[in-house]
Amino acid sequence: MDVAACLPLSKVSCFALLSIDPEAGTLVWPNGVDSCPDVLYAEATGRDITEVGNELEEGLPGNRSGFTPGPTGMNGGET
């Protein structure tokens, strides 16, 4: 991770420029910083990233829609 690129995000005005990349389904900022949804989920829930990754590869519990997360997480199942 480029720590210098993340420094501007400490300012609310820069952080607020957050958007969602339509192809990857990741959080992105205009300066090129992005974040993996799998890692964010693991951090937010206190779960191990390997456990989360394994679940996503197997498909979500109770998933009746046929949706399968892709390699970056919740991106519509594109690979």
N, C-alpha and C positions, 0 to 999 in steps of 0.2 A: 504494500500500500504506500502511496506517495503521501507522506505525512504533510509535506508543504502544501499540497493541493487541498488538504482537508482544513487547514488553518482558517481560511475565509469562512468556513461553515460555522465557526464559533460566533459569528455575527448573525443575529436573528434575520436581518434583512437579506443576507446571502442564503441562509438556510431555507428561508421561505420560498426560494426559487425552485424548490423541489418539484419534480415531475415524474411520471411513470414512463419508462421506455416502452413503446407499444409492441416492439418485437420480443424483447427479452423479459418484460414484466418486472424489471428492476427499478428501484428508486435511483434517479439520476439528477445531477445538478449541471448547470451550464458550463462549469469549469471542467467537466469530464469525470468527476467523482461519481461512483455508483456503489450500490450496496446489494448484496445477494439476499433475497427474501428468506432463503433457508437459514442463513446465519442470523438474521434479525429475529426470526421466529424462535430459534434455539436460545438466543440471548434473552428474549422477552419472557420465555417460559421457564428458563433455567434448565432446559434439557440439553443433553449431549448432542452435538451436531451430527455425529455418526448415527445416533439413534433416529434423529429427525430425517437424515438422508435415506436411511434404510426404509423408513415408513413411506417416504415419498416415492421411492423406487417401486415399492410393492403396491402403491395406490392408497388413497386415504380410506380409513375405516368408515364404513357406512356410505361409501361413495356410490350412489345409484345412478349418477348422471353419465357414467362412462368416462368422465374426465380423469386423465392421468397427468400429473405434473411432469414437466420436461426437466432437462438437466439443471436449469437454474431455478426450479421451483414451480411456482404457480403461473406458468406462461401459456396455458392452454394446451399442453401436451406436445408442443412442437419439439422435434429433436433435430 
